[in-house]
């Protein structure tokens, strides 16, 4: 609920139980990451990101468990500095059938 407009940018990384990562900066969302339009105070937006898994073998490794990490950066307009943060979710192996 700030007072100045900003843009939220992010990229996703999917890491399997063996520590192999898919996605990440320069790769997620087809290499561009994802971003919202410029947001003003009280203006919501929805964005989507995606990671391409190139082989059936890589996809099968996700059945052993995976973690989705999303890294965010705000791009403020004005004198505020950018803010970065990340969050992670453990994904249920049953979701990869």
N, C-alpha and C positions, 0 to 999 in steps of 0.2 A: 504494500500500500504506500510506496514511496511517492515522492513529489515530482520526480523527473522521469522522463521516458528512458527505457533501456531495451536491449535485445538479449534474449537468452539463447546461447549456443551450447550444443552438447555433442558428445560422441560416445558410443557404446562399445564395450569389450565383453565378449563371452569367453570364459575360460573353463576348459573341461577339467575333470578330476585329475588328469595327468599333468596339469599346468600349461597345456597348450592353449594359446589365446587366438581368438578370431575377432576381427574388427579392430577398433582402436582409432586413434587420430589418423586422419588421412585414408581411412579404410571404410569406417561405418558410413552409412547412407550414400553408398557408391563413391566414397572418397571425399565427400564434402562435409560430413557431419550433418547435423540438423540445426535448424534455428527457427525461432518464432519471428513473426513480424515485429516491428517496433511496438513496444507496449507502453502505454501511458498509465497513470494511476487508475486502478480499478478495472483495467481492460484485460480480460482473460484471453488465452490462446491455447490451442492444442497443437502439438507437433508429433511427428513420428520419425523414428530412426529404424534402420534395419542393418543386418549383418548378413552377408552372403556366405554360406557354407558350400565350398566348391566340390566336395566329394561325399559319396555315400559313406565311406569309411570314416571321415571326419564327423559326419552327422551321428553315426553309430557310437562314437566315443562319448557323446553327450548323454547317452543312456546311463552312463556311470555317474552322472551328476555334473552340474555346471554352476558357475556363478556369473551373473550379469552385473557388470559395473558400468555406471553411467557417470561421466564427468561433465560438469556444467561450468560455463563461464558466462558472466554477465558482461555485456558491452554497454556501459552507460553512456548517455549523451550529456555532456556537461563536465563538471569538475570532479565527479566521483571516480574513484579508481575501480578497475574491474574486480570482480569477486569470483573466485573459483571454489567449487566444492564437488564432492562425489558421494555416491551412495551405491550399495551393492545388495543384491538379492540372491539367495540360494535357490536354484531352480529344481523342481521336482523331476527326477529322472523319468517318471511315468508320463511327463508331458512330451517326451521325445519318443513317439511310437513309430 
